[in-house]
Amino acid sequence: MTRGKDVATIGSRIEMFVDNWLIEERQGTELRVTPPVKREVVMKFDQPWEGNTVCYFTVIQDEGKIRLYYRGNARADDHDDRQVTCYAESEDGVQFAKPALGVYEYEGSGKNNIIWRGLESHNFAPMKDVSPAAAKESLFKAVGGVAPRGTPWTKGMLNALHSQDGIHWSKMEEHPVITDQPFDSHNIILWDPNIEAYRCYARYWTEQKVRAVHSSVSPDFRTWQPFELNTYDADVPIEHFYTNASVVCPGAEHMYLSFPKRFVESRKKVAEHPVSGLSDTVFMSSRDGLHWDRTFPEGWLRPGHDRKNWTERSSMIAHGIVQLETEPELFSLYVTEHYRWDDVQLRRVTVRKHGFGSLHGGYRGGEATTRPLVFSGNRLLLNYATSAAGSIQVELTDESGRPLEGYAAADMETLYGDELEGVVRWRNGEDVSALAGKPVRIRFLLSDADIYSLQFK
């Protein structure tokens, strides 16, 4: 048995099967991406200040309320300061209301959901600040901005904004905090607990004229370091990433997930549509926020049977993942549909909690063995699903691959069903605390089954 990976310390964190980091050997098994399930349309955009190029959505789960921010073009172009940022909210993540806020007037009336007007609205990207030092008056932060009219588009600028309530915003600094980049995309921000700093993921253009992603880091949201490029393995295809929707994974915060909108500019499917290009969404992950794994290059969210999604800039995932009280077993995300049509809309999609990818074994069976790992906890839990005839067996071994007494596959109660936290039990029970803190390997034997994640707890 070939051994090549170092010991990994995973403690009691959730480890998802979205890359090969945990796996050292596989026979008859494979990693599979989990496509999202398209659910209901949660909002349509029929107000005159919204327009048919509504996009760049951000969703924030905030103490029983789900906040939604998005761009309205108000019949303005990309460099017009009449662009607006709109706000909606929901208690259940399905039915969203557009409150009449009275913050700005539109055509003489304050009965609208506009929270900001100006160039920053082109790509307004908010966050709720969960950093330990977040000040009350800056509980919500945002960046936004593009190059003013008459300025080269490469000389774009991002301004920093803040708010106490998420509705009333002001600029943190008089001048832009990041400049000289083509910021004509959704340049998202987040608090990164792994480095205890803010990150901004933005789009740039490579020398080969391909849209790509890079990121900058800031300790205080005002001073930003030079951008570092996203990197990939050598065999990864070069594709246009129009937006990125990068997040720190809820419940598995050591992992970064990204949902780039892939843009295929050379194709046109609907002849009568005025703009060429097609879009879908892909999925990728990272363990440091810089090097990104594309184990799954295929489309994660396809346009589907709806022909209005087979035009240019649809299939754009909103920034943010939420968990609804009514569906705790699922992650909910949102996607733009029918971009530049008269009935542009936002749809919810769902994926199994921590189930973006899986270790899959077919009906004929297969196995996989992890690298040596050190855990803490006294039970092994699997997020898994099998068919009625499928099965999963688990064996714990020493570093050399020898089964540990009492923890061999033959000692285990066969696992089958569909559970987020299925407990692995052997003849002597489920307690593995005697092995905590020592390097062990896990050997999985799967038949017509998927394991999405594992956790020692």
C-alpha angles and dihedrals in degrees: 000000000000115000122195114142127087125238112282122211107214101160109187098323125127113259115200125203096236096117141018095256094109097035122081102171136019132183120180093349133097142187113253130191116231111228115218122249115241111232135175129329104252101187144013125198115227103142119112093236091055105056130179097293095065107150147120095086124188122193121198125186106215123176100309094330129092113213121203125196126185146158124265116191096204088206089300129127127238095276098042120112090216090080113118140206114225131202135209133167141199139190096205104029091241107070113049125189127206104217121211097240104172092214094124133014122236116195090342098312132100092200096110141093097243115135100171138020126195143059090311088068092067090081105000106176116187134184137182106241110236094171115126092243098049110142118225093239090051100042088128121044134182145176128209144149147107136205112295118246111285093025121108108264090234088065094069123147138207120215122203117232134181141191139184097212104024091246107069112054137184135176116269092207132025092229131047115274096212124032145171098045131112095251096175093127140061102292101189129203134204143165109254110208091189093067097019093235141097121268129203117197110198139171123250136171120248123221086259089059094250122141109242142161133253133166142218130202130216132183094203108020090247105071115050129192124229114284120264119208123242107248130206139185116283095253096053113117119244109242138163111265105194096180131001112202090199118184142172103248113254109243093007099060095166087072127075119207127194133189106194119191102234112215120204099191098179096063132082123182105169108056097199095053111106097223129056128221136077132232140201135156128255130192130228138162140206139194097203105026092246109063110055127202118220100185085146110050093164123098113284095192115025125200089247129196095321105102092203088068090056091078128091116282105020123111092057112156116222117237110259144046122231136188117217120215089229093054108033091159092064140064114222124211131171132227136196115239135184094020111191092011122112092251101049109170146176121236131193119231127187138205131184112275107270086352105117090125138008145204100242130200120187128222093275090057137238143187144226133195125206129224114260108287139184117217140178125216137060105255136050114223125192128200097211149142132201137179119253088267096037129103146187127208125185130203127187115210139176121256092277093053100257112143113249115238111270093010102077120126089250089057094055129096105239111253121220135153133060118291139149092212108024111174117229111223131186129190091275092049137259101296112119097162091115088067096047114120093020126102111258137160128223120220116197124198112194135183119181088339144119129211111198101178144343135215137181106217 
